[in-house]
Amino acid sequence: MLTVDRRAFLKASAMAAATAAASGASRAIALPVLEPRDGAPLRWQKAPCRFCGTGCHVMVGTENGRVVAIQGDQKADVNRGLLCVKGYHVGLALYGRDRLTTPLLRRDGRMVPIAWDEAIDIIARRIMADPKRFSFYGSGQWTIPEGYAANKFVKAGLGTNLIDANPRLCMASAVTGFLSTYGVDEPPGVYDDLDACDVAIMWGNNMAEMHPVLFSRLVDRRTRGEKVTIIDMTTRRTRTSDLADHVLYFRPHGDLAIANGIAHLLIRSGTWDRAFVEKHCNFRQLGAAPDERTAPAMLGVPMTFEEYARAVEPYTPEKVAELSGVSAADIRMLAELFGRRDIRINSLWCMGMNQHTRGTAINCLVHGIHLLSGHFGRPGDASTSLTGQPSACGTAREVGTLCHLLPGGLMAANPEHRKIAEGHWNLEEGRLSGTIGHHAVELFRRFNTPTAEGGDISTIWVQVTNPGQTMPHLNRNFRPKRDLDDRFLIVSDVYPTATTELADLILPSSMWVEKNGMYGNSERRTQQWFRMVMPPGDARDDCWQTIAVSRRLLELGHAGMKDRDGKWLFHTTDSGGREVPIWSWEHYYDVNVDERLFNEYRAFSRHKHKDLAPYAEYVKARGLRWPVVQHADGSWHETRWRFSGFDDPYVERGREFQFYHSVSGDDRALIWFRPHEFPPEMPDDEYPFWLCTGRVLEHWHTGTMTQRIPQLHRAMPKAYAELNREDAARLGIRSGDMVTIRSRRGELDLPAWIGGRGDPRPGDVFVPFFDEAKLINLVTLDAYDPYSRQPDYKKCAVAIERRA
Amino acid sequence: MDREPSISRRDLLRGRFFRGDGPGRDAAAAGAEGAGGTGGTGGTGGTGGTGHAPAPSGIGRRATLPIHRPPGAIDEAGFLTGCTRCNACVEACPVDAIVLAPPRFQRAAGTPMIDPHTNPCVMCADTPCITACEPRVLRPDQPLKMGVAWIETMACLAYTGSFCTVCSERCPVEGAIQVTQGRPVISAERCTGCGICHGVCPAPTNAIAIMPLFDRPAPAARAP
């Protein structure tokens, strides 16, 4: 453990910057040599950053029970000492002045403080009264053990699948893309591809602002004299475009046409990788369209190569140019790059491809062109989705806190999988439900619909997220609750948010290093940290809250809270075999509950080759990428490139590639044909602009943490409407003027910003969603992808006018 | 601190650029201490204080000494004799950026100044401070330049591997901060030294310091 005093740290943080600047080629701000000085020593411990899915590690310096210093962690592979502007200030996220510190209950329209025992009892009785109308709603900000406890509580305890999470709004289409293509979720590639690729393609991805540390990793190769070509495919000029070699502006939904256009040219010019495709791929197209009630059929129907070639035949460069707005020459340039065997290509995307009413389709198409051209599975050749939340992968996707999943990638609708889960949880056969629950939009729609009209969800418990700001079309999917008396909204959070505003019961939570935790980042890396400081006031861990409600339900006689042997679902013993009353906060940290839950969850990770190591291994490491397998000497080893024989221990010896979870059951990946289609709402005379929403560098998600950090708030204090210069001139709008953005669903006034950080194409307008005072989701559309059920926040039709 | 060079980083960040700068040295040592900001915790950096105390009379060859005057100020010698300390500019400023110089500024104490590190000038288009100035030591025919911003690249996120463009985006003067290859560069010519960039800089240690102008020109025709 390093020790250093605060004065030395402050000096060091500035000097560290100096070191990096002086070395020029260095990507990271190098840690200075820290010498213990006079004064109280700081205690330094590792933790992943609280914010995005990149998974940078920070060193957290604490003194007298407070976090007082943050440094990038040089030992971390992900960031090697570098942090983004948010990361450098992450410690301050704990110390906003309005932290929630006591449970609050709505009585006669006012929030009044109550005791924890009463709060837990209210929740338990509410669930006990009507368990089938209760749903949990969380996010990728749940730690792995928190998500696991909530998932077990709902699926094993209540016997429903009524749990969903924010990744539905964020990563669901990436999941369906990976599942349809490889038969198993999560990227085969890793961040190391950024170090090895010759060409990086951003598919609607503003990496410089959203994953700045990764973008640094990429562009800093140039300062070392390496050549890396960055191609930015985008609907607006961003900070990423400024550093790109080629900027290709496309029309919303034009990405579908571009991907098909590349496939068309690869086939027409014969530059597709025949050997790779004949050995490792099958072709698929859509079968029957999914309906609302059943799980979407992800398997499609087989097609031959000839049929596939005919399907992409119409996507000539000229036709694609017409559909997408990207020139035929640029389409040819892309296809020529994919046609080359001597370069490595890394495709990257985030919300641009996922928040898309054809999100599954575009995800499949991008995987498809990588497979078709053989740009797969070698360092630098990968199609990789990046995540927005710190544990969207680790918790929501791997632990399965979604309405159709069980832990470890098992499916709730699959009887075999349910049987496996019942085995791990020691439940009698048939306890787990095969009826999938409600995806996020559907869940909140039902919660906001009167019972008489089919609204069959009466209680939602929200942890670690902010649907009051993030749900699309808030006027339909969040606000009507206000007038429905029989609805009960429970919110566990650290600050007042747009969600707590409508809450009936607010529970104050611990956050980040105020509790033990584990996260899993975008590249399958599982990370661990310990509690370093105490939560303020009466705030308590989310995981404890779930466990305490489960215990209260057990006391009230809820049969589901016991396993088949009559033992409580969260029964925990000490080393002597005596039960530890972890439902009581005073005893919650008598044992490491995280370790117990994680080691229990680990058993699930074997079924889909997502093997996790024992908890103790993560304590030692700056994260490990699964599958983590044990060698004969007892050591544990992570895997970087999945399905590649040279690195993945699950590929049979001697094989170059093996897709061992293949949908078609023959170790092959699927290349899908999906047509170009137009989005459900497009600009017309009345609503002539495309609205795209998104994020900014300084704020993370809904800004509830970052808006309370003075440096970040000053740097980006409020939301704005980013307009194209020509459009603004035509409408007589100047920077700073207030404009009204109106859709068929709602309207919002915002200051215009022209020629600022970004610049949309003519006819587009961009609005960030971080500002709780300017809820752009009053305006957005709640149409979603029929397979992933992920809504499209990137496209809807709006009118813009200057306010008098 | 004993082994550090004569101009330390801390001094640079606090805007004390001129230590050991010829005849001003004694005055600097006597007057400029104590104005600095304090480093915060958790990576918060603070800088504060600005400018220099004017040297004791009769020792400098310079006509003016560095104090951060409001926009449109005439040469320092003329300002000191012409300013009536009427407070009209202080009252006219819509953001209270103009304050009275504290006693450490000695001869200039009580005259209007701006501390761009604590409360920047917002560069009003209609310059109410100039309009309010009856003795015409703030004049519309003078340049609006008060000083110049300076990026400490060792602290700037954009120069140290991360991404940031906030200063250039929020700068009120077109072209004063240009971003080249992701890094902000200040045009000393266009920058007016208003201090907004310092206020919005989100780097853990604030990367921007504002230097007051050394030599302001005398007006073409001095007011009676």
Interface residues (C-beta under 8 A of the other chain):
Chain A: R6 R7 L10 K11 S13 A14 M15 A17 A18 A20 A21 S26 R27 A28 I29 R66 V67 V68 A69 I70 L82 L83 C84 V85 Y88 H89 G91 L92 Y95 A208 E209 P212 V213 F215 S216 V219 D220 R239 D242 L243 L697 E698 P710 Q711 L712 R714 A715 M716 G756 R757
Chain B: R9 L13 G39 T41 G42 G43 T44 G45 T153 M154 A155 C156 L157 Y159 T160 G161 S162 F163 C164 T165 V166 E169 V179 Q181 G182 G199 V200 C201 P202 A203 P204 T205
